[in-house]
């Protein structure tokens, strides 16, 4: 028996909730499929599948509490009450998740209505990570070391004068470690810590939940409307739902160069900024600054959220480079929630298919700014590159 479990239905990334709200409104009958990708080729011990199934089955008991609903209504006025009523009645359905183990290889897929299955990805990754360390009997650093290390990072970031948020739920060492990290980050009055992508911890520690949308939002639009229309329609639909709130656009689902071709003056003015998630951050900063300047927009009135595998050295380099050119903010994930003396896992869960009206599956792909990070069906990747004129 392994007592690894989720404690709250809000123990999830905020962008899952903001996307679910949009999906309920715009795509209530779309059916999708997700797949677990073991990028780090981690070995899973015997019985891992059974332990994961047990944790997943417990998730069916989770319900939005009255206090959680009040927190959401107070903190997120751009999310309307009918959605919060829906979330209050929502429960995870474990039959949507298929878990299978062959030797040390783990297979996890999720399939069903998009508005229902969208919440699975982050908690599944968090559970896989926590169970991995527990079942392999890997000893982490003490609570005191974890707290002190986090306080040192917060002090360094405060000296740099940069705002940062905690983005580390999906690859956290454990719930307990993320809790320690949040306790440390909210401890200091001088800190430049501004919030967490985890809604449960944002509520617990009285900070802002942070996030907008993920790659799957754009990947779905490509499957539904075609690669050429994906960025534009994904942004247009986002604006239709949020009317100018939650204004950070993710730029690298089909490479940043293609994104900026479609991120025209209307979007550049309407969105507060863009998020960087792959490729060279300084090169990205140059492209973003040039794009705003070419559209007659002062880049100092906009900002970039950097969120790709950040550590203190990277944050310092980016801050110094962007100073006086464009606003910056940072979303730090694994380096906060899984810096415990053990190797962090390298795992993801991706949207891999959208069901067409004729019941055939359309494969989804992601072409980030790092070629090694292209994900999806190889034939579809080639098709996307051809359509979007992306050259290797």
C-alpha positions as CSV (number, residue, x, y, z in Angstrom):
1,X,0.0,0.0,0.0
2,X,1.3,3.4,-1.0
3,X,-0.5,6.4,0.4
4,X,0.3,8.7,-2.4
5,X,-2.8,10.7,-3.2
6,X,-4.1,14.1,-4.3
7,X,-5.6,16.2,-1.5
8,X,-7.6,18.7,-3.6
9,X,-9.3,18.9,-7.0
10,X,-7.5,22.2,-7.3
11,X,-4.1,20.5,-7.0
12,X,-3.5,21.2,-10.6
13,X,-2.0,23.9,-12.9
14,X,-4.2,27.0,-13.3
15,X,-4.0,26.9,-17.1
16,X,-5.8,23.6,-17.0
17,X,-8.7,25.3,-15.3
18,X,-8.7,28.3,-17.6
19,X,-8.6,26.0,-20.6
20,X,-11.3,23.8,-19.3
21,X,-13.5,26.8,-18.9
22,X,-12.9,27.7,-22.5
23,X,-13.4,24.1,-23.7
24,X,-16.8,23.8,-21.9
25,X,-17.9,26.9,-23.7
26,X,-16.5,26.4,-27.2
27,X,-15.8,22.6,-27.7
28,X,-18.2,20.7,-25.5
29,X,-18.4,17.6,-27.8
30,X,-14.7,17.2,-28.8
31,X,-13.1,13.9,-28.0
32,X,-9.3,13.7,-27.5
33,X,-6.5,11.4,-26.5
34,X,-3.4,12.0,-24.3
35,X,-0.3,9.9,-23.9
36,X,2.5,9.7,-21.3
37,X,6.0,10.2,-22.7
38,X,8.9,9.0,-20.7
39,X,11.6,11.3,-22.1
40,X,14.2,10.4,-19.4
41,X,13.7,6.7,-20.0
42,X,13.1,6.1,-16.3
43,X,12.7,2.5,-15.1
44,X,9.6,1.7,-13.1
45,X,9.7,-1.0,-10.5
46,X,7.3,-4.0,-10.4
47,X,3.9,-3.1,-9.2
48,X,4.1,0.5,-10.2
49,X,1.0,0.3,-12.4
50,X,-1.1,-1.1,-9.5
51,X,0.1,1.7,-7.2
52,X,-0.7,4.4,-9.8
53,X,-4.1,2.8,-10.5
54,X,-4.9,3.0,-6.8
55,X,-3.9,6.7,-6.6
56,X,-6.0,7.4,-9.8
57,X,-9.0,5.6,-8.4
58,X,-8.9,7.7,-5.2
59,X,-9.1,10.8,-7.4
60,X,-12.7,10.0,-8.1
61,X,-13.5,11.1,-4.5
62,X,-12.2,14.6,-5.0
63,X,-14.8,17.5,-5.0
64,X,-14.6,21.2,-5.2
65,X,-15.3,22.5,-1.7
66,X,-17.4,25.6,-0.8
67,X,-14.2,27.4,0.3
68,X,-12.4,26.5,-2.9
69,X,-15.3,27.8,-5.0
70,X,-15.3,31.1,-3.0
71,X,-11.6,31.4,-3.5
72,X,-12.0,30.9,-7.3
73,X,-14.9,33.4,-7.5
74,X,-13.0,36.0,-5.5
75,X,-9.6,35.6,-7.2
76,X,-10.6,34.9,-10.8
77,X,-13.5,37.2,-11.7
78,X,-12.9,36.5,-15.4
79,X,-14.0,32.9,-14.8
80,X,-17.8,33.0,-14.7
81,X,-20.1,31.4,-12.2
82,X,-21.7,28.8,-14.5
83,X,-18.2,27.3,-15.0
84,X,-17.6,27.2,-11.2
85,X,-21.0,25.5,-10.8
86,X,-19.9,23.0,-13.4
87,X,-16.5,22.4,-11.5
88,X,-18.4,21.9,-8.3
89,X,-20.3,19.0,-9.9
90,X,-17.2,17.7,-11.7
91,X,-15.4,14.5,-10.6
92,X,-12.5,12.6,-12.1
93,X,-13.6,9.4,-14.0
94,X,-10.8,6.9,-13.6
95,X,-12.2,4.8,-16.5
96,X,-10.8,7.6,-18.8
97,X,-7.3,6.5,-17.8
98,X,-5.6,3.3,-19.1
99,X,-2.4,2.3,-17.2
100,X,-0.3,-0.6,-18.3
101,X,3.2,-1.9,-17.3
102,X,5.5,-4.2,-19.3
103,X,8.6,-5.0,-17.3
104,X,10.0,-1.6,-16.3
105,X,8.1,0.3,-19.1
106,X,5.0,2.3,-18.2
107,X,2.2,3.1,-20.5
108,X,-0.5,5.7,-19.6
109,X,-3.2,7.0,-21.9
110,X,-6.2,9.2,-21.3
111,X,-9.2,9.3,-23.7
112,X,-12.6,11.0,-23.7
113,X,-14.4,14.3,-24.0
114,X,-11.9,17.1,-23.9
115,X,-13.7,19.2,-21.4
116,X,-13.6,16.2,-19.0
117,X,-10.2,14.7,-19.7
118,X,-8.3,18.0,-19.7
119,X,-7.6,18.0,-16.0
120,X,-5.8,14.6,-15.9
121,X,-2.4,15.5,-17.3
122,X,-0.7,17.5,-14.4
123,X,-1.9,15.3,-11.5
124,X,-1.0,12.1,-13.3
125,X,2.6,13.4,-13.9
126,X,2.8,14.6,-10.2
127,X,1.7,11.1,-9.0
128,X,4.1,9.3,-11.3
129,X,6.9,11.4,-10.0
130,X,6.1,11.0,-6.4
131,X,5.5,7.2,-6.7
132,X,8.8,6.8,-8.6
133,X,10.9,8.2,-5.7
134,X,8.9,6.4,-3.1
135,X,8.9,3.0,-4.8
136,X,12.6,3.2,-5.7
137,X,13.3,4.0,-2.0
138,X,15.3,7.2,-3.0
139,X,16.1,9.3,0.0
140,X,15.8,13.1,-0.5
141,X,17.4,16.0,1.4
142,X,15.9,16.9,4.7
143,X,13.0,19.4,5.1
144,X,15.4,21.9,6.5
145,X,17.8,21.7,3.6
146,X,14.9,22.0,1.1
147,X,13.6,25.1,2.9
148,X,17.0,26.8,3.2
149,X,17.8,26.1,-0.4
150,X,14.5,27.7,-1.5
151,X,15.0,30.7,0.8
152,X,18.5,31.2,-0.7
153,X,17.0,31.1,-4.2
154,X,14.3,33.6,-3.3
155,X,16.9,35.9,-1.8
156,X,19.0,35.8,-5.0
157,X,15.9,36.5,-7.1
158,X,15.0,39.4,-4.9
159,X,18.5,40.9,-5.3
160,X,18.0,40.6,-9.0
161,X,14.7,42.5,-8.6
162,X,12.8,40.1,-10.8
163,X,9.3,38.8,-10.3
164,X,8.9,35.0,-10.4
165,X,6.2,32.4,-9.9
166,X,6.4,28.7,-8.9
167,X,5.5,26.5,-11.9
168,X,6.6,23.1,-10.6
169,X,3.6,20.8,-10.0
170,X,4.0,18.4,-12.9
171,X,7.5,17.3,-11.9
172,X,7.5,17.9,-8.2
173,X,9.4,15.4,-6.0
174,X,6.2,15.1,-3.9
175,X,3.3,17.1,-2.5
176,X,5.2,17.5,0.7
177,X,8.2,19.1,-1.0
178,X,6.0,21.5,-3.0
179,X,4.4,22.5,0.3
180,X,7.8,23.1,1.9
181,X,8.8,25.2,-1.1
182,X,5.6,27.3,-1.0
183,X,6.0,27.8,2.7
184,X,9.6,29.1,2.2
185,X,8.6,31.3,-0.8
186,X,5.8,33.0,1.1
187,X,7.9,33.4,4.3
188,X,9.9,36.5,3.3
189,X,8.4,39.9,3.1
190,X,11.2,41.1,0.8
191,X,10.6,38.4,-1.7
192,X,9.7,39.1,-5.4
193,X,7.6,35.8,-5.5
194,X,4.3,36.6,-7.1
195,X,2.3,33.4,-7.2
196,X,2.0,29.8,-8.2
197,X,0.6,27.9,-11.2
198,X,-0.9,25.4,-8.6
199,X,-4.4,26.6,-7.6
200,X,-4.5,24.6,-4.4
201,X,-1.2,26.0,-3.1
202,X,-2.1,29.5,-4.3
203,X,-5.2,29.3,-2.1
204,X,-3.4,27.7,0.8
205,X,-0.7,30.4,0.9
206,X,-2.9,33.3,-0.2
207,X,-1.1,34.1,-3.4
208,X,-2.2,34.6,-7.0
209,X,-2.9,31.5,-9.3
210,X,-0.9,32.1,-12.5
211,X,-1.3,30.7,-16.0
212,X,-3.2,31.1,-19.3
213,X,-3.0,28.3,-21.8
214,X,-0.8,25.4,-22.8
215,X,0.5,23.9,-26.1
216,X,-2.5,21.6,-26.3
217,X,-4.8,24.6,-26.9
218,X,-2.9,25.3,-30.2
219,X,-2.4,21.6,-31.0
220,X,-6.2,21.1,-30.8
221,X,-6.8,24.0,-33.1
222,X,-4.4,22.7,-35.7
223,X,-6.2,19.3,-35.7
224,X,-9.6,21.0,-35.9
225,X,-8.8,23.8,-38.4
226,X,-5.5,23.1,-40.0
227,X,-1.9,24.2,-39.3
228,X,-2.1,27.5,-41.1
229,X,-5.1,28.7,-38.9
230,X,-4.0,27.1,-35.6
231,X,-2.2,30.1,-33.9
232,X,-4.7,32.7,-35.2
233,X,-7.8,30.9,-34.3
234,X,-6.4,29.7,-30.9
235,X,-5.7,33.3,-30.0
236,X,-9.0,34.6,-31.4
237,X,-11.0,32.0,-29.4
238,X,-9.0,32.8,-26.2
239,X,-9.9,36.5,-26.7
240,X,-13.6,35.6,-27.3
241,X,-13.7,33.8,-23.9
242,X,-11.5,36.1,-21.8
243,X,-12.0,39.5,-23.4
244,X,-8.5,40.8,-22.7
245,X,-7.9,39.0,-19.3
246,X,-5.3,36.2,-19.1
247,X,-3.3,38.0,-21.7
248,X,-0.1,35.9,-22.1
249,X,0.3,34.1,-25.4
250,X,2.3,30.9,-25.7
251,X,4.5,31.3,-28.7
252,X,6.3,28.0,-29.6
253,X,3.8,25.3,-30.5
254,X,4.7,25.7,-34.2
255,X,8.0,27.6,-33.8
256,X,8.2,31.2,-32.7
257,X,8.9,32.4,-36.3
258,X,5.6,31.1,-37.5
259,X,3.8,32.4,-34.4
260,X,5.0,36.0,-35.0
261,X,3.8,35.9,-38.6
262,X,0.3,35.5,-37.2
263,X,0.6,37.5,-34.0
264,X,-0.4,40.7,-35.8
265,X,-0.8,44.2,-34.4
266,X,-4.3,43.4,-33.0
267,X,-3.0,40.5,-31.0
268,X,0.3,42.3,-30.1
269,X,-1.7,45.2,-28.6
270,X,-4.3,43.0,-27.0
271,X,-2.1,40.5,-25.2
272,X,0.1,41.7,-22.3
273,X,3.0,39.6,-23.4
274,X,4.2,36.2,-24.6
275,X,5.6,33.1,-22.9
276,X,9.0,31.6,-23.9
277,X,9.1,27.8,-23.4
278,X,11.9,26.4,-25.7
279,X,14.9,27.4,-27.7
280,X,17.5,30.2,-27.0
281,X,15.9,32.7,-24.6
282,X,18.1,35.6,-25.6
283,X,17.3,35.0,-29.3
284,X,13.6,34.8,-28.4
285,X,13.9,38.2,-26.6
286,X,15.4,39.8,-29.7
287,X,12.7,38.4,-31.9
288,X,9.9,39.6,-29.5
289,X,11.4,43.1,-29.1
290,X,11.8,43.4,-32.9
291,X,8.2,42.2,-33.4
292,X,6.7,44.8,-31.0
293,X,9.0,47.6,-32.4
294,X,8.0,46.8,-36.0
295,X,4.3,47.0,-35.0
296,X,4.9,50.5,-33.4
297,X,4.5,49.1,-29.9
298,X,7.0,50.1,-27.1
299,X,8.4,46.7,-25.8
300,X,8.8,48.2,-22.3
301,X,5.0,48.2,-22.1
302,X,5.0,44.4,-22.7
303,X,6.7,41.5,-21.1
304,X,8.0,38.0,-21.6
305,X,7.4,35.2,-19.2
306,X,10.4,32.8,-19.4
307,X,9.5,29.2,-18.3
308,X,11.9,26.8,-19.9
309,X,14.1,24.7,-17.6
310,X,15.2,27.8,-15.5
311,X,17.9,28.0,-12.8
312,X,19.4,31.0,-11.1
313,X,22.2,31.4,-13.6
314,X,19.8,31.4,-16.6
315,X,17.5,33.9,-14.8
316,X,20.4,36.3,-14.1
317,X,21.6,36.1,-17.7
318,X,18.1,36.7,-19.2
319,X,17.5,39.6,-16.7
320,X,20.7,41.4,-17.5
321,X,20.1,40.9,-21.3
322,X,16.6,42.2,-21.3
323,X,17.1,45.1,-18.8
324,X,15.8,48.4,-20.3
325,X,14.5,46.6,-23.4
326,X,11.4,44.7,-22.4
327,X,9.6,43.6,-19.2
328,X,10.4,40.1,-17.9
329,X,9.0,37.6,-15.4
330,X,9.9,34.0,-14.7
331,X,8.0,30.8,-14.1
332,X,10.4,28.4,-12.3
333,X,9.3,24.7,-12.1
334,X,11.5,21.7,-11.4
335,X,14.4,23.8,-10.0
336,X,12.1,24.8,-7.2
337,X,9.9,21.7,-6.5
338,X,12.4,19.0,-7.3
339,X,15.8,20.3,-6.1
340,X,16.2,17.7,-3.3
341,X,19.5,16.0,-4.1
342,X,17.9,13.5,-6.5
343,X,17.8,13.5,-10.3
344,X,14.5,15.1,-11.4
345,X,12.3,13.1,-13.7
346,X,12.0,14.1,-17.4
347,X,8.4,13.1,-18.1
348,X,5.6,14.8,-20.1
349,X,2.0,14.0,-21.1
350,X,0.9,15.2,-24.5
351,X,-2.3,15.6,-26.5
352,X,-1.7,13.0,-29.3
353,X,-5.1,13.0,-31.1
354,X,-8.4,14.7,-31.8
355,X,-11.4,12.7,-33.0
356,X,-12.9,14.0,-36.3
357,X,-16.7,13.9,-36.8
358,X,-16.4,10.7,-38.8
359,X,-14.7,9.1,-35.7
360,X,-11.2,9.0,-37.3
361,X,-8.3,10.2,-35.2
362,X,-6.3,13.2,-36.4
363,X,-2.8,13.1,-34.9
364,X,-1.5,16.3,-33.2
365,X,2.0,17.5,-33.2
366,X,4.2,20.2,-31.5
367,X,7.1,21.8,-33.3
368,X,8.9,23.7,-30.5
369,X,12.0,25.9,-31.0
370,X,14.2,22.9,-30.1
371,X,14.1,20.3,-32.8
372,X,14.8,17.5,-30.3
373,X,11.5,18.5,-28.7
374,X,9.3,17.9,-31.7
375,X,6.6,15.6,-30.6
376,X,3.9,13.6,-32.4
377,X,3.3,11.4,-35.4
378,X,6.4,11.7,-37.8
379,X,4.3,11.9,-40.9
380,X,2.2,14.7,-39.4
381,X,5.4,16.5,-38.3
382,X,6.6,16.5,-41.9
383,X,3.2,17.7,-43.1
384,X,3.2,20.6,-40.6
385,X,6.7,21.6,-41.6
386,X,5.6,21.6,-45.3
387,X,2.5,23.6,-44.7
388,X,4.2,26.1,-42.5
389,X,7.4,26.2,-44.6
390,X,9.6,25.3,-41.6
391,X,13.1,24.4,-42.6
392,X,15.4,22.4,-40.3
